[in-house]
Amino acid sequence: MERARKEGITFPSRNEKLDVVTSTICWCAMVALLATLCFIFGPTPGLKLYGVPYLVFIMWLGLVTYLNHHGDGEERLPRYRGKGWNYLRGALSTLDRDYGMFNNIHHHIETHVIHHLFPQIPHYHLVEASGDLNLMLVVMTDKSSKTNNGKVLQGAQKISRALRINHFVSDSGDIVYYETDPHLTIGGASKCM
């Protein structure tokens, strides 16, 4: 793999190239199928049955990704770059958040930290592994990877707060945190929100 990075080889092995080709063919087949169905049944059923659910899923995925990788003032997550970054620091700059009934729908989405540390663990073992990680973190640091932010409605409050205060990171430094632009806030509330 190191040789591939140095030489600029896109596919270090024949299997990876085959995976990409297979994925591209499947994607093209799906687009062709959707286009054909929209041609036969019209665009409205296509939007209702595929387009709208797809947009909802993408918005949910964006929300969850943002919340798991950004603090909201109470939880400040560092951003590492240059010599300040290493795999462990990057993996630990995420949060486990509880999404209530949605946790199991997305393969235990509340176990984000362990997923970053050990991506090879299958989703059906993440809860157990996350529990073990939390025991170890509490013993080592007196802190847990779990946040006590509650469920989905509190998650909406968290993202609202995060968007109001996380405007930029400094241009300098190897370890940086999101900062608030005073020109975008009035009395602690964002002008944009």
GIBEL-V443307 format. One record per residue. RES is the residue in one small letter. SS is DSSP state (hx for helix, st for strand, lp for the rest). NEAR is the number of other C-alpha atoms within 8 Angstrom. Layout:
# GIBEL-V443307
res: (RES:RES)
ss: (SS:SS)
near: (NEAR:NEAR)
This chain:
# GIBEL-V443307
res: (m:e:r:a:r:k:e:g:i:t:f:p:s:r:n:e:k:l:d:v:v:t:s:t:i:c:w:c:a:m:v:a:l:l:a:t:l:c:f:i:f:g:p:t:p:g:l:k:l:y:g:v:p:y:l:v:f:i:m:w:l:g:l:v:t:y:l:n:h:h:g:d:g:e:e:r:l:p:r:y:r:g:k:g:w:n:y:l:r:g:a:l:s:t:l:d:r:d:y:g:m:f:n:n:i:h:h:h:i:e:t:h:v:i:h:h:l:f:p:q:i:p:h:y:h:l:v:e:a:s:g:d:l:n:l:m:l:v:v:m:t:d:k:s:s:k:t:n:n:g:k:v:l:q:g:a:q:k:i:s:r:a:l:r:i:n:h:f:v:s:d:s:g:d:i:v:y:y:e:t:d:p:h:l:t:i:g:g:a:s:k:c:m)
ss: (lp:hx:hx:hx:hx:hx:hx:lp:lp:lp:lp:lp:lp:hx:hx:hx:hx:hx:hx:hx:hx:hx:hx:hx:hx:hx:hx:hx:hx:hx:hx:hx:hx:hx:hx:hx:hx:hx:hx:hx:hx:lp:hx:hx:hx:hx:hx:hx:hx:hx:hx:hx:hx:hx:hx:hx:hx:hx:hx:hx:hx:hx:hx:hx:hx:hx:hx:hx:hx:lp:lp:lp:lp:lp:lp:lp:lp:lp:st:st:lp:hx:hx:hx:lp:lp:hx:hx:hx:hx:hx:hx:lp:lp:lp:st:lp:lp:lp:hx:hx:hx:lp:lp:lp:lp:lp:lp:lp:lp:lp:hx:hx:hx:hx:hx:hx:lp:lp:lp:lp:lp:hx:hx:hx:hx:hx:hx:hx:hx:hx:hx:hx:hx:hx:hx:hx:hx:hx:hx:hx:lp:lp:lp:lp:st:lp:lp:lp:lp:lp:hx:hx:hx:hx:hx:hx:hx:hx:hx:hx:hx:hx:hx:hx:lp:lp:st:st:lp:lp:lp:lp:lp:st:st:lp:st:st:lp:lp:hx:hx:hx:st:st:lp:lp:st:st:lp:lp:lp)
near: (5:5:6:11:8:7:6:6:8:5:8:8:6:7:6:9:9:8:8:8:8:8:8:8:8:8:8:8:8:8:8:8:8:9:8:8:10:12:8:6:8:9:8:7:10:13:9:9:8:9:9:9:9:8:8:8:8:8:8:8:8:8:9:8:8:9:13:12:10:11:11:12:8:5:6:10:11:9:10:11:9:6:6:8:11:7:6:7:9:11:10:10:10:12:14:12:14:14:12:8:6:8:12:8:7:7:8:12:12:9:12:12:13:12:11:9:9:7:8:5:8:7:7:7:8:13:9:7:9:11:8:8:9:11:9:8:12:10:7:6:6:7:6:9:9:9:9:6:8:9:9:9:6:9:12:8:8:10:12:8:10:12:8:13:13:10:10:8:8:9:4:5:7:10:10:11:10:14:10:11:9:6:5:9:12:9:4:5:8:10:7:5:5)
